[in-house]
Amino acid sequence: MPLKLVLRPGEKLIVNGAVIGIGDHPVSLFFYNKVNFLRGREIMKEENCDTIEKKLYFIIQLIYIFPEDAQLNLVKFGLILEDARLTHPAESELFNDIEVLVREGNYYRALKICRRLFGDAPVNASAGPTEKAPRPPVIVTRVRRKPSTETAE
């Protein structure tokens, strides 16, 4: 059974490392095999990593989207995870769950659990409303009618 994603106009998506933008109309995508994807609202930009929780999310995101660099990023993940455990000892169970999921290769689920650390804040905090794709210019022409010169007889 395929995975179906319905994307809104202007939404962006990363699929296996490629950024895809959606045009003016909603789009349904069907994935029939294993694919690594993140919707635009799930993507963390590096410049928004201002807390240890966001740094943890970002490094898991890199492991997930760019598997060719996973070995190096897994080392960084371990270091960031230890810092996060020291910073938030009350969240140790959540960090344990994230660690197990990452070690098992279930990165999307690890990202989902990691988002709980942010509370209600969006993943990409500086992101405003979804940017819409540019529309083609509208050409407006004004047609003036000549006054009628006919007279009623």
N, C-alpha and C positions, 0 to 999 in steps of 0.2 A: 504494500500500500504506500503510495507516494506521500511525501510531506508537502503540504500546500501552504504557501505564504501569500497573504494578501497585503500588498504594499500601497500606501497612499501616494498621491501625486507629490513629487518633489522629494520623496523619501530616498535615502541612500542605504546601500546594503553592501557588505563585504562578503564575497563568496570565494573561498579558497584563495584568499589574498588579493583578489581583484575587487576594486571599488566599482559598484554599479549604481547609476542614478536612474530614477524613475521620472518619466515625463509628466505631461499634464493630466493623465488619466490614471485611475487605479489599475493595478496590474496584479494578476494572480500568477505565481510561479509554482511549478511542481518539480520536486526533486525526487528522482527515482532511485538514486543510490546515495551512499554516504557523502556528505558535504559539510564543510566547516563554514558556518555563516554567522554573521552578526548584523542585526538591524542598526540603522543609524542611531537610534536612541539608546542602544546598548554599547556603543563604541565610546571608549574613553580616549581622549587625546592626552598626549604626554604632558602638555602644558597645564592640564587640569589636575595633575597628580600632586595635590598640595597636602595630602594626609597619607599616613601609612596604609590606611584601608584602600585608598585609591591607587597607591603604588602596587599593592598586592593584586588588585583587580587588573591593573594595566599589564603586569607581568604575566598573569594567567592568560589574558587576552592575546599577548604576543605568542605565547606557547601554542595557543589554539589556532590562531590565524596563520602563523608562520612556522609550521612543524619542522622545516629544514634547520631552524635555529633553536630547536627545543632543548638540546643538551645544555647549551650555554644559559638559556633562560631558566631552565630548571634549577641550575646552581643559584642564580639570582633570586629565584622564587624562594628557595630555602632560607636565604639570608633575610629577605624581606619578611617572610613568615615568622622567623624568630624575633625580629624587631617588633612585629605586630603583636606577638604573644607577650612580649615585655611591656608594650604600651597599654594593652588591654587584657590583663589577666582574667577578667571576668568572662571574656568571650572564648575561653580555651576550648570549649566543646565545639563551637562553630569553626574555629581554626582547625581542630582535629578533623572535622567533616570535610573541610576544604582540602586539607592535605591528603586525605584518603582518596578523594575524587580526582585530584591532580595526579597522584601516583598511579591510579587506575586508568588514566587517560580520558576521564569524563570531564573535559574542560568546560563545556557549556554549562553543565550543572554546577560546577564549582563557581563559575562566574555568577550564576543565579543566586547561589547561597552567599557569595561575597557581597552582592548588592544589598543584602540585609544590614550590613555594617554601616551603610550610608543613611539608613532611616528612609525618610520620604524624599531625600534629595535626588535629583536625576543623576544618572551616571555622568553625563557630560554637562556639568553645572553651568558652563558659560553658553551652552547652546540655547538659542532662542527658539522661536517657532520654526517649524520645518521650512526650509527655503523652497520656494516653488521654482520649477523650471521656467526659464525665460519664455515669454510668449512672443509670437511673431508680431511685428508692428502692425497696427491697425491703420489703414489708409482711409482717411475721411475726405470725401470730395463733396463739395457743395455745388449743387446745380441750381442756378438762378433761372427762374422762368421770366420770359419777357412779358411785360404787361400786354394784355390783350388789346389790340387796336381795332377790333371789330366793334361796330356799333349796331345797336338793335334798330332795325328799320320798321 
